[in-house]
Amino acid sequence: MRWIECGHSICTDCAKKAAYDYYDHYLHCPHCSLPSVINGNLKRLHTNFSLIKFVSEIAKIREELEKAEVPEVPPEIID
C-alpha cells in the first residue's frame, strides 16, 4: 500500500498499473481522481505501514472466525 499525494492509499500493484497508463509520469487517485507525480519512480510514494498492518490483522481475524466452530442455535418458539 502506498500513500499518494491526496492522502489516499493505493495498493502497489494498482499504483504500477495506474502509472503505466500515464507513461509512468503520474497516476490518478482511484478515489478522488487527483494526480500524483511519480516521474517513473513509485518509490517516491511512501509505504502505508499502518494500513498494511491493519489489513493483515483483519485477514487473521477473518481466518480465525472461519476456523471457529459456531454452535447452531435452534430457533426460539414464541407462544
HTML snippet that shows the backbone in 3Dmol.js (N, CA, C, O; Angstrom):
<script src="https://3Dmol.org/build/3Dmol-min.js"></script>
<div id="view" style="width:600px;height:400px;position:relative"></div>
<script>
const pdb = `
ATOM      1  N   MET A   1       0.846  -1.170   0.000  1.00  0.00           N
ATOM      2  CA  MET A   1       0.000   0.000   0.000  1.00  0.00           C
ATOM      3  C   MET A   1       0.894   1.238   0.000  1.00  0.00           C
ATOM      4  O   MET A   1       1.871   1.321   0.744  1.00  0.00           O
ATOM      5  N   ARG A   2       0.541   2.176  -0.838  1.00  0.00           N
ATOM      6  CA  ARG A   2       1.313   3.415  -0.963  1.00  0.00           C
ATOM      7  C   ARG A   2       0.405   4.612  -0.743  1.00  0.00           C
ATOM      8  O   ARG A   2      -0.736   4.641  -1.203  1.00  0.00           O
ATOM      9  N   TRP A   3       0.939   5.605  -0.026  1.00  0.00           N
ATOM     10  CA  TRP A   3       0.232   6.877   0.121  1.00  0.00           C
ATOM     11  C   TRP A   3       0.461   7.686  -1.136  1.00  0.00           C
ATOM     12  O   TRP A   3       1.579   7.751  -1.648  1.00  0.00           O
ATOM     13  N   ILE A   4      -0.599   8.302  -1.634  1.00  0.00           N
ATOM     14  CA  ILE A   4      -0.427   9.199  -2.767  1.00  0.00           C
ATOM     15  C   ILE A   4      -0.675  10.625  -2.300  1.00  0.00           C
ATOM     16  O   ILE A   4      -1.167  10.836  -1.192  1.00  0.00           O
ATOM     17  N   GLU A   5      -0.344  11.592  -3.121  1.00  0.00           N
ATOM     18  CA  GLU A   5      -0.288  12.996  -2.701  1.00  0.00           C
ATOM     19  C   GLU A   5      -1.587  13.535  -2.106  1.00  0.00           C
ATOM     20  O   GLU A   5      -1.551  14.449  -1.282  1.00  0.00           O
ATOM     21  N   CYS A   6      -2.724  12.988  -2.508  1.00  0.00           N
ATOM     22  CA  CYS A   6      -4.006  13.469  -1.990  1.00  0.00           C
ATOM     23  C   CYS A   6      -4.280  12.954  -0.580  1.00  0.00           C
ATOM     24  O   CYS A   6      -5.200  13.433   0.083  1.00  0.00           O
ATOM     25  N   GLY A   7      -3.482  11.970  -0.107  1.00  0.00           N
ATOM     26  CA  GLY A   7      -3.671  11.413   1.228  1.00  0.00           C
ATOM     27  C   GLY A   7      -4.326  10.039   1.228  1.00  0.00           C
ATOM     28  O   GLY A   7      -4.345   9.367   2.259  1.00  0.00           O
ATOM     29  N   HIS A   8      -4.859   9.614   0.097  1.00  0.00           N
ATOM     30  CA  HIS A   8      -5.425   8.277   0.000  1.00  0.00           C
ATOM     31  C   HIS A   8      -4.304   7.255  -0.173  1.00  0.00           C
ATOM     32  O   HIS A   8      -3.153   7.612  -0.425  1.00  0.00           O
ATOM     33  N   SER A   9      -4.660   5.984  -0.034  1.00  0.00           N
ATOM     34  CA  SER A   9      -3.704   4.898  -0.251  1.00  0.00           C
ATOM     35  C   SER A   9      -4.151   4.052  -1.427  1.00  0.00           C
ATOM     36  O   SER A   9      -5.339   3.967  -1.740  1.00  0.00           O
ATOM     37  N   ILE A  10      -3.174   3.429  -2.071  1.00  0.00           N
ATOM     38  CA  ILE A  10      -3.429   2.577  -3.225  1.00  0.00           C
ATOM     39  C   ILE A  10      -2.477   1.396  -3.127  1.00  0.00           C
ATOM     40  O   ILE A  10      -1.327   1.559  -2.718  1.00  0.00           O
ATOM     41  N   CYS A  11      -2.942   0.208  -3.496  1.00  0.00           N
ATOM     42  CA  CYS A  11      -2.041  -0.945  -3.437  1.00  0.00           C
ATOM     43  C   CYS A  11      -0.941  -0.769  -4.484  1.00  0.00           C
ATOM     44  O   CYS A  11      -1.136  -0.107  -5.503  1.00  0.00           O
ATOM     45  N   THR A  12       0.196  -1.365  -4.218  1.00  0.00           N
ATOM     46  CA  THR A  12       1.358  -1.187  -5.089  1.00  0.00           C
ATOM     47  C   THR A  12       1.080  -1.671  -6.510  1.00  0.00           C
ATOM     48  O   THR A  12       1.479  -1.019  -7.475  1.00  0.00           O
ATOM     49  N   ASP A  13       0.399  -2.810  -6.645  1.00  0.00           N
ATOM     50  CA  ASP A  13       0.082  -3.313  -7.991  1.00  0.00           C
ATOM     51  C   ASP A  13      -0.825  -2.349  -8.743  1.00  0.00           C
ATOM     52  O   ASP A  13      -0.632  -2.116  -9.936  1.00  0.00           O
ATOM     53  N   CYS A  14      -1.818  -1.786  -8.050  1.00  0.00           N
ATOM     54  CA  CYS A  14      -2.716  -0.812  -8.687  1.00  0.00           C
ATOM     55  C   CYS A  14      -1.951   0.460  -9.055  1.00  0.00           C
ATOM     56  O   CYS A  14      -2.209   1.062 -10.097  1.00  0.00           O
ATOM     57  N   ALA A  15      -1.013   0.866  -8.201  1.00  0.00           N
ATOM     58  CA  ALA A  15      -0.203   2.052  -8.495  1.00  0.00           C
ATOM     59  C   ALA A  15       0.646   1.819  -9.738  1.00  0.00           C
ATOM     60  O   ALA A  15       0.782   2.708 -10.579  1.00  0.00           O
ATOM     61  N   LYS A  16       1.220   0.614  -9.854  1.00  0.00           N
ATOM     62  CA  LYS A  16       2.017   0.291 -11.044  1.00  0.00           C
ATOM     63  C   LYS A  16       1.163   0.369 -12.302  1.00  0.00           C
ATOM     64  O   LYS A  16       1.584   0.926 -13.316  1.00  0.00           O
ATOM     65  N   LYS A  17      -0.042  -0.195 -12.229  1.00  0.00           N
ATOM     66  CA  LYS A  17      -0.941  -0.182 -13.394  1.00  0.00           C
ATOM     67  C   LYS A  17      -1.350   1.241 -13.735  1.00  0.00           C
ATOM     68  O   LYS A  17      -1.334   1.629 -14.903  1.00  0.00           O
ATOM     69  N   ALA A  18      -1.717   2.021 -12.726  1.00  0.00           N
ATOM     70  CA  ALA A  18      -2.151   3.400 -12.963  1.00  0.00           C
ATOM     71  C   ALA A  18      -1.011   4.235 -13.537  1.00  0.00           C
ATOM     72  O   ALA A  18      -1.231   5.064 -14.420  1.00  0.00           O
ATOM     73  N   ALA A  19       0.196   4.021 -13.041  1.00  0.00           N
ATOM     74  CA  ALA A  19       1.353   4.770 -13.547  1.00  0.00           C
ATOM     75  C   ALA A  19       1.645   4.378 -14.987  1.00  0.00           C
ATOM     76  O   ALA A  19       1.969   5.232 -15.812  1.00  0.00           O
ATOM     77  N   TYR A  20       1.533   3.100 -15.291  1.00  0.00           N
ATOM     78  CA  TYR A  20       1.774   2.618 -16.654  1.00  0.00           C
ATOM     79  C   TYR A  20       0.786   3.263 -17.630  1.00  0.00           C
ATOM     80  O   TYR A  20       1.149   3.620 -18.750  1.00  0.00           O
ATOM     81  N   ASP A  21      -0.471   3.406 -17.187  1.00  0.00           N
ATOM     82  CA  ASP A  21      -1.498   4.020 -18.036  1.00  0.00           C
ATOM     83  C   ASP A  21      -1.141   5.453 -18.421  1.00  0.00           C
ATOM     84  O   ASP A  21      -1.602   5.950 -19.449  1.00  0.00           O
ATOM     85  N   TYR A  22      -0.328   6.119 -17.610  1.00  0.00           N
ATOM     86  CA  TYR A  22       0.044   7.518 -17.865  1.00  0.00           C
ATOM     87  C   TYR A  22       1.545   7.662 -18.113  1.00  0.00           C
ATOM     88  O   TYR A  22       2.159   8.652 -17.715  1.00  0.00           O
ATOM     89  N   TYR A  23       2.124   6.666 -18.772  1.00  0.00           N
ATOM     90  CA  TYR A  23       3.533   6.713 -19.194  1.00  0.00           C
ATOM     91  C   TYR A  23       4.500   6.909 -18.033  1.00  0.00           C
ATOM     92  O   TYR A  23       5.567   7.501 -18.199  1.00  0.00           O
ATOM     93  N   ASP A  24       4.126   6.413 -16.861  1.00  0.00           N
ATOM     94  CA  ASP A  24       4.979   6.441 -15.665  1.00  0.00           C
ATOM     95  C   ASP A  24       5.334   7.840 -15.164  1.00  0.00           C
ATOM     96  O   ASP A  24       6.280   7.984 -14.389  1.00  0.00           O
ATOM     97  N   HIS A  25       4.613   8.864 -15.581  1.00  0.00           N
ATOM     98  CA  HIS A  25       4.888  10.217 -15.093  1.00  0.00           C
ATOM     99  C   HIS A  25       4.035  10.564 -13.874  1.00  0.00           C
ATOM    100  O   HIS A  25       4.505  11.237 -12.957  1.00  0.00           O
ATOM    101  N   TYR A  26       2.808  10.114 -13.865  1.00  0.00           N
ATOM    102  CA  TYR A  26       1.921  10.382 -12.739  1.00  0.00           C
ATOM    103  C   TYR A  26       0.816   9.339 -12.721  1.00  0.00           C
ATOM    104  O   TYR A  26       0.664   8.562 -13.663  1.00  0.00           O
ATOM    105  N   LEU A  27       0.051   9.332 -11.645  1.00  0.00           N
ATOM    106  CA  LEU A  27      -1.121   8.468 -11.576  1.00  0.00           C
ATOM    107  C   LEU A  27      -2.261   9.254 -10.954  1.00  0.00           C
ATOM    108  O   LEU A  27      -2.035  10.198 -10.196  1.00  0.00           O
ATOM    109  N   HIS A  28      -3.467   8.869 -11.272  1.00  0.00           N
ATOM    110  CA  HIS A  28      -4.649   9.498 -10.698  1.00  0.00           C
ATOM    111  C   HIS A  28      -5.169   8.638  -9.550  1.00  0.00           C
ATOM    112  O   HIS A  28      -5.198   7.411  -9.648  1.00  0.00           O
ATOM    113  N   CYS A  29      -5.572   9.282  -8.475  1.00  0.00           N
ATOM    114  CA  CYS A  29      -6.145   8.584  -7.334  1.00  0.00           C
ATOM    115  C   CYS A  29      -7.452   7.911  -7.765  1.00  0.00           C
ATOM    116  O   CYS A  29      -8.300   8.554  -8.382  1.00  0.00           O
ATOM    117  N   PRO A  30      -7.622   6.627  -7.446  1.00  0.00           N
ATOM    118  CA  PRO A  30      -8.867   5.952  -7.817  1.00  0.00           C
ATOM    119  C   PRO A  30     -10.059   6.422  -6.983  1.00  0.00           C
ATOM    120  O   PRO A  30     -11.205   6.129  -7.324  1.00  0.00           O
ATOM    121  N   HIS A  31      -9.798   7.152  -5.887  1.00  0.00           N
ATOM    122  CA  HIS A  31     -10.873   7.621  -5.012  1.00  0.00           C
ATOM    123  C   HIS A  31     -11.340   9.029  -5.364  1.00  0.00           C
ATOM    124  O   HIS A  31     -12.541   9.294  -5.421  1.00  0.00           O
ATOM    125  N   CYS A  32     -10.383   9.937  -5.599  1.00  0.00           N
ATOM    126  CA  CYS A  32     -10.750  11.342  -5.817  1.00  0.00           C
ATOM    127  C   CYS A  32     -10.254  11.906  -7.148  1.00  0.00           C
ATOM    128  O   CYS A  32     -10.553  13.053  -7.480  1.00  0.00           O
ATOM    129  N   SER A  33      -9.512  11.126  -7.901  1.00  0.00           N
ATOM    130  CA  SER A  33      -9.000  11.484  -9.237  1.00  0.00           C
ATOM    131  C   SER A  33      -7.890  12.532  -9.258  1.00  0.00           C
ATOM    132  O   SER A  33      -7.473  12.949 -10.338  1.00  0.00           O
ATOM    133  N   LEU A  34      -7.403  12.967  -8.105  1.00  0.00           N
ATOM    134  CA  LEU A  34      -6.297  13.925  -8.112  1.00  0.00           C
ATOM    135  C   LEU A  34      -5.017  13.230  -8.565  1.00  0.00           C
ATOM    136  O   LEU A  34      -4.782  12.075  -8.209  1.00  0.00           O
ATOM    137  N   PRO A  35      -4.188  13.920  -9.345  1.00  0.00           N
ATOM    138  CA  PRO A  35      -2.953  13.297  -9.828  1.00  0.00           C
ATOM    139  C   PRO A  35      -1.836  13.338  -8.783  1.00  0.00           C
ATOM    140  O   PRO A  35      -1.766  14.256  -7.966  1.00  0.00           O
ATOM    141  N   SER A  36      -0.978  12.339  -8.825  1.00  0.00           N
ATOM    142  CA  SER A  36       0.246  12.305  -8.028  1.00  0.00           C
ATOM    143  C   SER A  36       1.406  12.152  -8.999  1.00  0.00           C
ATOM    144  O   SER A  36       1.402  11.255  -9.842  1.00  0.00           O
ATOM    145  N   VAL A  37       2.395  13.024  -8.881  1.00  0.00           N
ATOM    146  CA  VAL A  37       3.559  12.977  -9.761  1.00  0.00           C
ATOM    147  C   VAL A  37       4.513  11.909  -9.241  1.00  0.00           C
ATOM    148  O   VAL A  37       4.864  11.908  -8.061  1.00  0.00           O
ATOM    149  N   ILE A  38       4.932  11.001 -10.117  1.00  0.00           N
ATOM    150  CA  ILE A  38       5.889   9.965  -9.716  1.00  0.00           C
ATOM    151  C   ILE A  38       7.113   9.928 -10.622  1.00  0.00           C
ATOM    152  O   ILE A  38       8.152   9.398 -10.227  1.00  0.00           O
ATOM    153  N   ASN A  39       7.013  10.472 -11.809  1.00  0.00           N
ATOM    154  CA  ASN A  39       8.135  10.508 -12.758  1.00  0.00           C
ATOM    155  C   ASN A  39       8.871   9.177 -12.867  1.00  0.00           C
ATOM    156  O   ASN A  39      10.100   9.130 -12.801  1.00  0.00           O
ATOM    157  N   GLY A  40       8.114   8.099 -13.034  1.00  0.00           N
ATOM    158  CA  GLY A  40       8.708   6.786 -13.262  1.00  0.00           C
ATOM    159  C   GLY A  40       9.255   6.097 -12.040  1.00  0.00           C
ATOM    160  O   GLY A  40       9.918   5.068 -12.168  1.00  0.00           O
ATOM    161  N   ASN A  41       9.001   6.627 -10.850  1.00  0.00           N
ATOM    162  CA  ASN A  41       9.565   6.038  -9.647  1.00  0.00           C
ATOM    163  C   ASN A  41       8.496   5.917  -8.566  1.00  0.00           C
ATOM    164  O   ASN A  41       8.221   6.882  -7.853  1.00  0.00           O
ATOM    165  N   LEU A  42       7.896   4.740  -8.443  1.00  0.00           N
ATOM    166  CA  LEU A  42       6.871   4.532  -7.414  1.00  0.00           C
ATOM    167  C   LEU A  42       7.447   4.619  -6.008  1.00  0.00           C
ATOM    168  O   LEU A  42       6.696   4.780  -5.046  1.00  0.00           O
ATOM    169  N   LYS A  43       8.764   4.517  -5.870  1.00  0.00           N
ATOM    170  CA  LYS A  43       9.385   4.628  -4.549  1.00  0.00           C
ATOM    171  C   LYS A  43       9.225   6.031  -3.973  1.00  0.00           C
ATOM    172  O   LYS A  43       9.438   6.244  -2.779  1.00  0.00           O
ATOM    173  N   ARG A  44       8.851   6.988  -4.822  1.00  0.00           N
ATOM    174  CA  ARG A  44       8.562   8.341  -4.323  1.00  0.00           C
ATOM    175  C   ARG A  44       7.337   8.327  -3.416  1.00  0.00           C
ATOM    176  O   ARG A  44       7.173   9.202  -2.566  1.00  0.00           O
ATOM    177  N   LEU A  45       6.482   7.327  -3.605  1.00  0.00           N
ATOM    178  CA  LEU A  45       5.274   7.215  -2.784  1.00  0.00           C
ATOM    179  C   LEU A  45       5.616   6.435  -1.519  1.00  0.00           C
ATOM    180  O   LEU A  45       6.162   5.335  -1.590  1.00  0.00           O
ATOM    181  N   HIS A  46       5.296   7.002  -0.375  1.00  0.00           N
ATOM    182  CA  HIS A  46       5.619   6.364   0.900  1.00  0.00           C
ATOM    183  C   HIS A  46       4.727   5.146   1.142  1.00  0.00           C
ATOM    184  O   HIS A  46       3.550   5.136   0.782  1.00  0.00           O
ATOM    185  N   THR A  47       5.312   4.129   1.757  1.00  0.00           N
ATOM    186  CA  THR A  47       4.566   2.929   2.115  1.00  0.00           C
ATOM    187  C   THR A  47       3.680   3.235   3.314  1.00  0.00           C
ATOM    188  O   THR A  47       4.128   3.857   4.277  1.00  0.00           O
ATOM    189  N   ASN A  48       2.419   2.798   3.259  1.00  0.00           N
ATOM    190  CA  ASN A  48       1.474   2.999   4.357  1.00  0.00           C
ATOM    191  C   ASN A  48       1.515   1.759   5.252  1.00  0.00           C
ATOM    192  O   ASN A  48       0.679   0.864   5.130  1.00  0.00           O
ATOM    193  N   PHE A  49       2.500   1.719   6.152  1.00  0.00           N
ATOM    194  CA  PHE A  49       2.694   0.560   7.013  1.00  0.00           C
ATOM    195  C   PHE A  49       1.511   0.337   7.952  1.00  0.00           C
ATOM    196  O   PHE A  49       1.176  -0.808   8.256  1.00  0.00           O
ATOM    197  N   SER A  50       0.882   1.400   8.411  1.00  0.00           N
ATOM    198  CA  SER A  50      -0.275   1.262   9.304  1.00  0.00           C
ATOM    199  C   SER A  50      -1.413   0.532   8.611  1.00  0.00           C
ATOM    200  O   SER A  50      -2.038  -0.350   9.200  1.00  0.00           O
ATOM    201  N   LEU A  51      -1.682   0.890   7.374  1.00  0.00           N
ATOM    202  CA  LEU A  51      -2.762   0.244   6.630  1.00  0.00           C
ATOM    203  C   LEU A  51      -2.409  -1.207   6.313  1.00  0.00           C
ATOM    204  O   LEU A  51      -3.275  -2.081   6.362  1.00  0.00           O
ATOM    205  N   ILE A  52      -1.149  -1.465   5.990  1.00  0.00           N
ATOM    206  CA  ILE A  52      -0.715  -2.841   5.729  1.00  0.00           C
ATOM    207  C   ILE A  52      -0.933  -3.700   6.972  1.00  0.00           C
ATOM    208  O   ILE A  52      -1.433  -4.820   6.873  1.00  0.00           O
ATOM    209  N   LYS A  53      -0.559  -3.181   8.138  1.00  0.00           N
ATOM    210  CA  LYS A  53      -0.738  -3.919   9.391  1.00  0.00           C
ATOM    211  C   LYS A  53      -2.219  -4.142   9.677  1.00  0.00           C
ATOM    212  O   LYS A  53      -2.612  -5.233  10.091  1.00  0.00           O
ATOM    213  N   PHE A  54      -3.038  -3.125   9.460  1.00  0.00           N
ATOM    214  CA  PHE A  54      -4.475  -3.227   9.703  1.00  0.00           C
ATOM    215  C   PHE A  54      -5.102  -4.306   8.812  1.00  0.00           C
ATOM    216  O   PHE A  54      -5.872  -5.137   9.294  1.00  0.00           O
ATOM    217  N   VAL A  55      -4.779  -4.295   7.542  1.00  0.00           N
ATOM    218  CA  VAL A  55      -5.323  -5.284   6.603  1.00  0.00           C
ATOM    219  C   VAL A  55      -4.875  -6.692   6.999  1.00  0.00           C
ATOM    220  O   VAL A  55      -5.651  -7.643   6.909  1.00  0.00           O
ATOM    221  N   SER A  56      -3.627  -6.820   7.437  1.00  0.00           N
ATOM    222  CA  SER A  56      -3.106  -8.110   7.869  1.00  0.00           C
ATOM    223  C   SER A  56      -3.857  -8.620   9.098  1.00  0.00           C
ATOM    224  O   SER A  56      -4.201  -9.800   9.173  1.00  0.00           O
ATOM    225  N   GLU A  57      -4.111  -7.734  10.058  1.00  0.00           N
ATOM    226  CA  GLU A  57      -4.843  -8.121  11.269  1.00  0.00           C
ATOM    227  C   GLU A  57      -6.272  -8.543  10.936  1.00  0.00           C
ATOM    228  O   GLU A  57      -6.773  -9.520  11.493  1.00  0.00           O
ATOM    229  N   ILE A  58      -6.922  -7.829  10.047  1.00  0.00           N
ATOM    230  CA  ILE A  58      -8.286  -8.181   9.639  1.00  0.00           C
ATOM    231  C   ILE A  58      -8.288  -9.558   8.978  1.00  0.00           C
ATOM    232  O   ILE A  58      -9.191 -10.359   9.220  1.00  0.00           O
ATOM    233  N   ALA A  59      -7.293  -9.838   8.152  1.00  0.00           N
ATOM    234  CA  ALA A  59      -7.200 -11.144   7.492  1.00  0.00           C
ATOM    235  C   ALA A  59      -7.035 -12.261   8.523  1.00  0.00           C
ATOM    236  O   ALA A  59      -7.631 -13.328   8.381  1.00  0.00           O
ATOM    237  N   LYS A  60      -6.224 -12.019   9.567  1.00  0.00           N
ATOM    238  CA  LYS A  60      -6.035 -13.018  10.619  1.00  0.00           C
ATOM    239  C   LYS A  60      -7.338 -13.274  11.365  1.00  0.00           C
ATOM    240  O   LYS A  60      -7.690 -14.422  11.634  1.00  0.00           O
ATOM    241  N   ILE A  61      -8.049 -12.208  11.696  1.00  0.00           N
ATOM    242  CA  ILE A  61      -9.323 -12.341  12.410  1.00  0.00           C
ATOM    243  C   ILE A  61     -10.325 -13.108  11.555  1.00  0.00           C
ATOM    244  O   ILE A  61     -11.019 -13.995  12.051  1.00  0.00           O
ATOM    245  N   ARG A  62     -10.400 -12.769  10.278  1.00  0.00           N
ATOM    246  CA  ARG A  62     -11.323 -13.463   9.368  1.00  0.00           C
ATOM    247  C   ARG A  62     -10.992 -14.959   9.314  1.00  0.00           C
ATOM    248  O   ARG A  62     -11.890 -15.801   9.347  1.00  0.00           O
ATOM    249  N   GLU A  63      -9.705 -15.277   9.230  1.00  0.00           N
ATOM    250  CA  GLU A  63      -9.281 -16.677   9.176  1.00  0.00           C
ATOM    251  C   GLU A  63      -9.663 -17.410  10.457  1.00  0.00           C
ATOM    252  O   GLU A  63     -10.138 -18.545  10.404  1.00  0.00           O
ATOM    253  N   GLU A  64      -9.460 -16.769  11.609  1.00  0.00           N
ATOM    254  CA  GLU A  64      -9.821 -17.379  12.887  1.00  0.00           C
ATOM    255  C   GLU A  64     -11.324 -17.604  12.978  1.00  0.00           C
ATOM    256  O   GLU A  64     -11.764 -18.640  13.476  1.00  0.00           O
ATOM    257  N   LEU A  65     -12.112 -16.655  12.506  1.00  0.00           N
ATOM    258  CA  LEU A  65     -13.563 -16.802  12.542  1.00  0.00           C
ATOM    259  C   LEU A  65     -14.031 -17.928  11.628  1.00  0.00           C
ATOM    260  O   LEU A  65     -14.972 -18.648  11.962  1.00  0.00           O
ATOM    261  N   GLU A  66     -13.386 -18.083  10.486  1.00  0.00           N
ATOM    262  CA  GLU A  66     -13.758 -19.156   9.565  1.00  0.00           C
ATOM    263  C   GLU A  66     -13.427 -20.527  10.146  1.00  0.00           C
ATOM    264  O   GLU A  66     -14.121 -21.506   9.869  1.00  0.00           O
ATOM    265  N   LYS A  67     -12.366 -20.598  10.952  1.00  0.00           N
ATOM    266  CA  LYS A  67     -11.968 -21.863  11.564  1.00  0.00           C
ATOM    267  C   LYS A  67     -12.813 -22.195  12.792  1.00  0.00           C
ATOM    268  O   LYS A  67     -12.967 -23.367  13.137  1.00  0.00           O
ATOM    269  N   ALA A  68     -13.353 -21.188  13.445  1.00  0.00           N
ATOM    270  CA  ALA A  68     -14.103 -21.388  14.684  1.00  0.00           C
ATOM    271  C   ALA A  68     -15.394 -22.151  14.407  1.00  0.00           C
ATOM    272  O   ALA A  68     -16.091 -21.904  13.423  1.00  0.00           O
ATOM    273  N   GLU A  69     -15.684 -23.076  15.298  1.00  0.00           N
ATOM    274  CA  GLU A  69     -16.946 -23.797  15.184  1.00  0.00           C
ATOM    275  C   GLU A  69     -18.007 -22.999  15.921  1.00  0.00           C
ATOM    276  O   GLU A  69     -17.886 -22.725  17.115  1.00  0.00           O
ATOM    277  N   VAL A  70     -19.023 -22.641  15.205  1.00  0.00           N
ATOM    278  CA  VAL A  70     -20.113 -21.869  15.796  1.00  0.00           C
ATOM    279  C   VAL A  70     -21.273 -22.826  16.019  1.00  0.00           C
ATOM    280  O   VAL A  70     -21.787 -23.417  15.068  1.00  0.00           O
ATOM    281  N   PRO A  71     -21.690 -22.982  17.282  1.00  0.00           N
ATOM    282  CA  PRO A  71     -22.799 -23.904  17.535  1.00  0.00           C
ATOM    283  C   PRO A  71     -24.084 -23.382  16.892  1.00  0.00           C
ATOM    284  O   PRO A  71     -24.372 -22.185  16.901  1.00  0.00           O
ATOM    285  N   GLU A  72     -24.835 -24.319  16.341  1.00  0.00           N
ATOM    286  CA  GLU A  72     -26.099 -23.928  15.732  1.00  0.00           C
ATOM    287  C   GLU A  72     -27.125 -23.759  16.836  1.00  0.00           C
ATOM    288  O   GLU A  72     -27.306 -24.650  17.666  1.00  0.00           O
ATOM    289  N   VAL A  73     -27.784 -22.637  16.845  1.00  0.00           N
ATOM    290  CA  VAL A  73     -28.774 -22.332  17.867  1.00  0.00           C
ATOM    291  C   VAL A  73     -30.150 -22.596  17.270  1.00  0.00           C
ATOM    292  O   VAL A  73     -30.510 -22.022  16.243  1.00  0.00           O
ATOM    293  N   PRO A  74     -30.922 -23.474  17.925  1.00  0.00           N
ATOM    294  CA  PRO A  74     -32.262 -23.732  17.385  1.00  0.00           C
ATOM    295  C   PRO A  74     -33.135 -22.484  17.512  1.00  0.00           C
ATOM    296  O   PRO A  74     -32.944 -21.688  18.431  1.00  0.00           O
ATOM    297  N   PRO A  75     -34.083 -22.309  16.604  1.00  0.00           N
ATOM    298  CA  PRO A  75     -34.952 -21.131  16.683  1.00  0.00           C
ATOM    299  C   PRO A  75     -35.824 -21.189  17.930  1.00  0.00           C
ATOM    300  O   PRO A  75     -36.208 -22.265  18.387  1.00  0.00           O
ATOM    301  N   GLU A  76     -36.127 -20.016  18.471  1.00  0.00           N
ATOM    302  CA  GLU A  76     -36.991 -19.940  19.651  1.00  0.00           C
ATOM    303  C   GLU A  76     -38.445 -20.075  19.229  1.00  0.00           C
ATOM    304  O   GLU A  76     -38.858 -19.597  18.173  1.00  0.00           O
ATOM    305  N   ILE A  77     -39.196 -20.733  20.074  1.00  0.00           N
ATOM    306  CA  ILE A  77     -40.636 -20.816  19.839  1.00  0.00           C
ATOM    307  C   ILE A  77     -41.283 -19.786  20.741  1.00  0.00           C
ATOM    308  O   ILE A  77     -41.097 -19.802  21.958  1.00  0.00           O
ATOM    309  N   ILE A  78     -42.038 -18.899  20.139  1.00  0.00           N
ATOM    310  CA  ILE A  78     -42.692 -17.839  20.899  1.00  0.00           C
ATOM    311  C   ILE A  78     -44.167 -18.186  21.006  1.00  0.00           C
ATOM    312  O   ILE A  78     -44.851 -18.404  20.007  1.00  0.00           O
ATOM    313  N   ASP A  79     -44.637 -18.230  22.245  1.00  0.00           N
ATOM    314  CA  ASP A  79     -46.065 -18.518  22.479  1.00  0.00           C
ATOM    315  C   ASP A  79     -46.870 -17.261  22.539  1.00  0.00           C
ATOM    316  O   ASP A  79     -48.085 -17.314  22.728  1.00  0.00           O
TER     317      ASP A  79
END
`;
const viewer = $3Dmol.createViewer("view");
viewer.addModel(pdb, "pdb");
viewer.setStyle({}, {cartoon: {color: "spectrum"}});
viewer.zoomTo();
viewer.render();
</script>
